[in-house]
Amino acid sequence: MLPKKYRLPTPLIKGVIYRGRSINSAALRLKWRWNRGPVSRAAVVTALTLDKRATVRNRVKRQIREILQEVLPQLRPSLDLVVFAN
């Protein structure tokens, strides 16, 4: 689980999705937007198209969060990220 200071609050996720910039690849889509906070924050989203079973989707989210936990402290501050697993 991401430490609380690195988690993007749920009400702000839609703002990043609708107004953020994006990068796409075959496995992931990343949307980001600048914020005015002291740290970068992130959220992970999976869809039913990934797999119908919640256990599989949750496992993918846990694996992505584990990677983000190592990467976020090294990122430039003031960045909100939403990672979509395809």
PLY file of the C-alpha trace (Angstrom):
ply
format ascii 1.0
element vertex 86
property float x
property float y
property float z
element edge 85
property int vertex1
property int vertex2
end_header
0.00 0.00 0.00
1.24 3.46 -0.79
1.99 5.71 2.17
-0.82 8.20 2.73
1.17 11.23 1.57
1.68 9.58 -1.85
-1.99 8.62 -2.41
-4.09 10.71 -4.76
-7.49 11.45 -3.12
-10.51 10.04 -4.95
-12.16 13.43 -5.75
-8.99 14.56 -7.56
-8.69 11.48 -9.77
-11.38 12.70 -12.19
-9.59 16.03 -12.57
-6.40 14.23 -13.60
-8.31 11.96 -15.98
-10.19 14.77 -17.75
-7.58 17.55 -17.70
-4.29 15.64 -17.53
-1.82 14.70 -20.23
-1.26 11.07 -21.14
1.21 8.46 -22.32
-0.01 5.13 -23.71
1.65 1.75 -24.11
0.36 -1.76 -24.70
0.17 -2.60 -20.99
-0.31 0.74 -19.23
-1.74 4.19 -19.73
-0.40 7.02 -17.59
-2.20 10.33 -17.07
-0.56 13.16 -15.16
-1.23 16.71 -14.08
0.79 19.23 -12.11
-0.38 20.13 -8.60
0.72 22.64 -5.99
1.59 20.12 -3.29
5.02 19.27 -1.90
5.01 15.62 -3.11
3.92 13.60 -6.13
0.79 11.49 -5.63
-0.59 8.50 -7.53
-3.66 6.30 -8.02
-4.05 2.99 -9.85
-7.15 2.06 -11.86
-8.03 -1.30 -13.43
-11.04 -2.11 -15.58
-13.14 -5.21 -16.11
-11.51 -5.56 -19.52
-8.29 -6.56 -17.75
-10.00 -9.56 -16.10
-13.47 -10.21 -14.75
-12.12 -11.58 -11.48
-11.57 -8.98 -8.78
-8.70 -10.97 -7.29
-6.72 -10.67 -10.52
-7.42 -6.94 -10.86
-6.47 -6.31 -7.23
-3.24 -8.27 -7.62
-2.26 -6.15 -10.63
-3.03 -2.98 -8.64
-0.91 -4.17 -5.71
2.02 -4.91 -8.02
1.80 -1.47 -9.67
1.54 0.24 -6.26
4.65 -1.61 -5.09
6.59 -0.22 -8.04
5.16 3.27 -7.49
6.18 3.16 -3.83
9.82 2.95 -4.92
9.54 5.45 -7.79
7.39 8.26 -6.32
9.98 9.60 -3.84
12.43 9.99 -6.73
10.01 11.89 -8.98
9.86 15.63 -9.21
7.41 17.02 -6.63
4.01 18.43 -7.56
2.84 15.71 -9.91
-0.48 13.82 -9.77
-0.48 10.46 -11.59
-3.22 8.01 -12.51
-2.03 4.66 -13.84
-4.48 2.55 -15.86
-3.71 -1.16 -16.32
-4.83 -2.46 -19.73
0 1
1 2
2 3
3 4
4 5
5 6
6 7
7 8
8 9
9 10
10 11
11 12
12 13
13 14
14 15
15 16
16 17
17 18
18 19
19 20
20 21
21 22
22 23
23 24
24 25
25 26
26 27
27 28
28 29
29 30
30 31
31 32
32 33
33 34
34 35
35 36
36 37
37 38
38 39
39 40
40 41
41 42
42 43
43 44
44 45
45 46
46 47
47 48
48 49
49 50
50 51
51 52
52 53
53 54
54 55
55 56
56 57
57 58
58 59
59 60
60 61
61 62
62 63
63 64
64 65
65 66
66 67
67 68
68 69
69 70
70 71
71 72
72 73
73 74
74 75
75 76
76 77
77 78
78 79
79 80
80 81
81 82
82 83
83 84
84 85
